[in-house]
Amino acid sequence: FGTAYAILQACGLGLVLAIAAVNLFKVFLGSLSKAQDTPTQILVRAALATVLIYLGGYLLSAVVGIAKVPYDIFVGSDAITDSLLTDLSVAVGVGAAGLLVSLVLIIAIAWNLIKLLLECVERYLMVGVLVYTSPLIYPFLSSAATATVFQRWVGMFCGECALMSLSVLFTKLSISALSSTSGGNSVIAKLIMCLTMCKIAQRVDSYMQQLGIGVPTTGEGILGNAMAVGYALKHAFGGAAQKASK
């Protein structure tokens, strides 16, 4: 990883030189081009981008360290789930229909919790990917024409740091939705509340995008991946069974 990061830094430096050379060429063309920067601005931008390529990792590490404070607090908090079995036993008293509905909801909650946990890991790793590939983003700061790409990346990185903590928070809330001790017909309402919380947690990135905060969309295609894995296992075991029968 260290060697690959050094290669990314070298590539980033090459991009800085290329962008600066193109913009200086546009300046020298005068009215024939649409240069947005003066030679001084180009050199200052290129110097700043070069500094960020080699020192920006320390700045990003400091930002991630700040974002990890609420993340660690949410991870360390305990979600209470002691009363789930009690509530299910109460559901038996409601009747066979209530028990059937409760079991269907529990299966749906379990599936959505699995997807939510996968999204939490994906969002956590996404922060590392953004930091690791940052040397390829800093060169866009070298020109006013490409600075928008850098600004969007900064917004995405900050939003992903916030989303990392929000994912863990909503996961804890989804599990804790099963912790109330009330019984009777309220068990179905409680399970519906937990399932709804799981759905909200999976769509936090979409909500943040609607607010104008650029974050990558995660969790796509998990059902397709699961079906693909199941098909591959079925094909593998089916082929092995046919060979064994022969």
C-alpha positions in Angstrom: 0.0 0.0 0.0 2.9 2.4 0.7 4.4 1.8 -2.7 1.1 2.2 -4.4 0.4 5.5 -2.5 3.8 6.8 -3.6 2.9 5.9 -7.2 -0.4 7.8 -6.8 1.5 10.8 -5.5 3.9 10.6 -8.6 0.8 10.4 -10.9 -0.7 13.4 -9.1 2.4 15.4 -9.5 2.4 14.6 -13.2 -1.2 15.8 -13.5 -0.3 19.0 -11.7 2.5 19.7 -14.2 0.3 18.8 -17.2 -2.6 21.0 -16.0 -0.3 23.9 -15.3 1.4 23.5 -18.7 -1.9 23.5 -20.5 -3.2 26.6 -18.7 0.1 28.5 -19.3 -0.2 27.6 -22.9 -3.7 29.0 -23.0 -2.4 32.3 -21.4 0.2 32.7 -24.1 -2.4 32.1 -26.8 -4.1 35.3 -25.6 -7.5 36.0 -27.2 -7.4 32.7 -29.1 -8.1 30.8 -25.8 -10.4 31.2 -22.8 -7.8 31.3 -20.1 -9.3 31.8 -16.6 -6.1 32.2 -14.6 -3.1 34.5 -14.8 0.4 32.9 -14.8 0.9 33.9 -11.2 -2.4 32.2 -10.2 -1.5 29.1 -12.2 1.9 28.8 -10.4 0.3 29.4 -6.9 -2.4 26.9 -7.6 0.1 24.3 -8.8 2.3 24.9 -5.8 -0.7 24.5 -3.4 -1.7 21.3 -5.2 1.8 19.9 -4.9 2.0 20.6 -1.2 -1.4 18.9 -0.7 -0.3 15.8 -2.7 2.6 15.2 -0.2 1.2 16.7 3.0 -2.6 16.5 2.5 -2.7 13.0 4.0 -1.9 14.5 7.4 -4.7 17.0 7.1 -7.2 14.3 6.1 -6.1 12.0 9.0 -6.8 14.9 11.4 -10.3 15.3 9.9 -11.0 11.5 10.1 -9.8 11.6 13.8 -12.4 14.3 14.5 -15.1 12.3 12.7 -14.2 9.2 14.7 -15.1 10.7 18.0 -18.9 10.4 17.5 -18.3 7.1 15.6 -16.5 5.6 18.6 -19.2 6.8 21.0 -21.9 5.2 18.9 -20.0 2.0 18.4 -19.3 1.7 22.2 -23.0 2.2 23.1 -24.9 -0.9 23.8 -28.2 -1.7 22.1 -30.7 -3.4 24.3 -32.5 -6.5 22.9 -33.3 -8.5 26.0 -37.1 -8.3 25.6 -37.4 -9.6 22.1 -38.1 -13.2 23.1 -40.6 -11.9 25.7 -42.5 -9.9 23.1 -42.6 -12.9 20.7 -44.1 -15.0 23.4 -46.7 -12.3 24.0 -47.4 -12.4 20.3 -48.5 -16.0 20.6 -51.2 -14.9 22.9 -52.5 -12.5 20.2 -53.2 -15.4 18.0 -51.9 -17.3 15.0 -52.3 -14.4 12.7 -50.3 -12.1 15.0 -47.6 -14.7 15.4 -47.4 -15.1 11.6 -47.2 -11.4 11.0 -44.5 -11.1 13.7 -42.4 -13.9 12.1 -42.6 -12.3 8.7 -41.6 -8.9 10.1 -38.7 -10.5 12.0 -37.4 -12.1 8.8 -37.7 -8.8 7.0 -35.8 -7.0 9.8 -33.1 -9.6 9.9 -32.5 -9.2 6.1 -32.5 -5.5 6.3 -30.1 -5.5 9.3 -27.7 -7.6 7.2 -27.9 -5.1 4.4 -27.5 -2.2 6.9 -24.4 -3.8 8.5 -22.9 -4.3 5.0 -23.6 -0.7 4.2 -21.9 0.4 7.5 -18.8 -1.4 6.5 -18.9 -0.1 3.0 -19.3 3.5 4.2 -16.5 3.0 6.6 -14.2 1.7 3.9 -15.3 4.4 1.6 -13.6 7.0 3.8 -10.3 5.1 3.5 -10.7 4.9 -0.3 -11.3 8.7 -0.5 -8.2 9.4 1.6 -6.0 6.9 -0.2 -6.9 8.2 -3.7 -6.7 11.8 -2.7 -3.3 12.5 -4.5 -5.3 12.0 -7.8 -7.8 14.7 -6.7 -5.5 17.5 -5.5 -4.2 18.2 -9.1 -7.6 19.5 -10.1 -7.0 22.4 -7.8 -4.3 23.6 -10.2 -6.9 25.3 -12.5 -10.0 27.3 -12.0 -11.7 25.3 -14.7 -11.2 22.0 -12.8 -11.4 23.4 -9.2 -15.1 22.3 -9.1 -14.0 18.7 -9.1 -11.9 19.3 -6.1 -14.7 21.2 -4.3 -17.1 18.3 -4.9 -14.6 15.8 -3.6 -14.1 17.8 -0.4 -17.9 17.9 0.1 -18.1 14.2 -0.6 -15.3 13.4 1.9 -16.9 15.5 4.7 -20.3 14.1 4.0 -18.9 10.5 4.0 -17.2 11.2 7.4 -20.6 12.3 8.8 -22.4 9.4 7.1 -20.0 6.9 8.7 -21.2 8.0 12.2 -24.8 8.3 11.2 -24.8 4.7 9.8 -23.6 3.3 13.2 -26.1 5.5 15.1 -29.1 4.3 13.0 -27.9 0.7 13.3 -28.0 1.0 17.1 -31.4 2.6 16.9 -32.7 -0.1 14.7 -31.6 -2.8 17.1 -32.8 -0.8 20.2 -36.2 -0.5 18.6 -36.8 -4.1 19.9 -35.9 -3.2 23.5 -39.2 -1.9 24.8 -41.0 -4.1 27.4 -44.6 -3.5 26.3 -46.5 -6.5 25.1 -49.8 -7.4 23.5 -50.7 -6.0 20.1 -47.9 -3.4 20.4 -45.3 -6.0 19.5 -46.4 -5.8 15.8 -46.2 -2.0 15.9 -42.8 -2.2 17.5 -41.5 -4.6 14.8 -42.9 -2.3 12.1 -41.0 0.6 13.8 -37.8 -1.4 13.7 -38.2 -2.3 10.1 -38.9 1.3 9.2 -35.8 2.4 11.1 -33.7 0.0 9.0 -35.2 1.4 5.8 -34.4 5.0 6.9 -30.8 4.0 7.9 -30.2 2.5 4.4 -31.4 5.7 2.7 -29.5 8.2 4.7 -27.1 8.8 1.8 -30.0 9.6 -0.5 -31.4 12.0 2.1 -28.1 13.8 2.4 -27.8 14.0 -1.4 -31.2 15.7 -1.5 -29.9 18.2 1.0 -27.1 19.0 -1.4 -24.4 17.1 0.5 -22.4 15.0 -2.0 -22.0 11.4 -0.7 -21.5 8.2 -2.7 -24.6 5.9 -2.9 -23.9 2.6 -1.2 -25.7 -0.7 -0.7 -26.8 -1.1 -4.3 -27.2 -4.6 -5.8 -27.0 -6.6 -2.6 -30.0 -8.7 -3.6 -28.5 -9.4 -7.1 -25.2 -10.3 -5.5 -26.9 -12.7 -3.1 -28.9 -14.4 -6.0 -25.7 -14.6 -8.1 -23.9 -16.3 -5.2 -26.8 -18.7 -4.7 -26.9 -19.5 -8.4 -23.2 -20.2 -8.4 -23.4 -22.5 -5.4 -26.4 -24.3 -6.9 -24.5 -24.8 -10.2 -21.3 -25.9 -8.4 -23.1 -28.5 -6.2 -25.3 -29.6 -9.1 -22.3 -30.3 -11.2 -20.6 -32.1 -8.4 -23.7 -34.2 -7.8 -23.9 -35.1 -11.5 -20.3 -36.2 -11.6 -20.7 -38.3 -8.5 -23.8 -40.0 -10.0 -21.8 -40.9 -13.1 
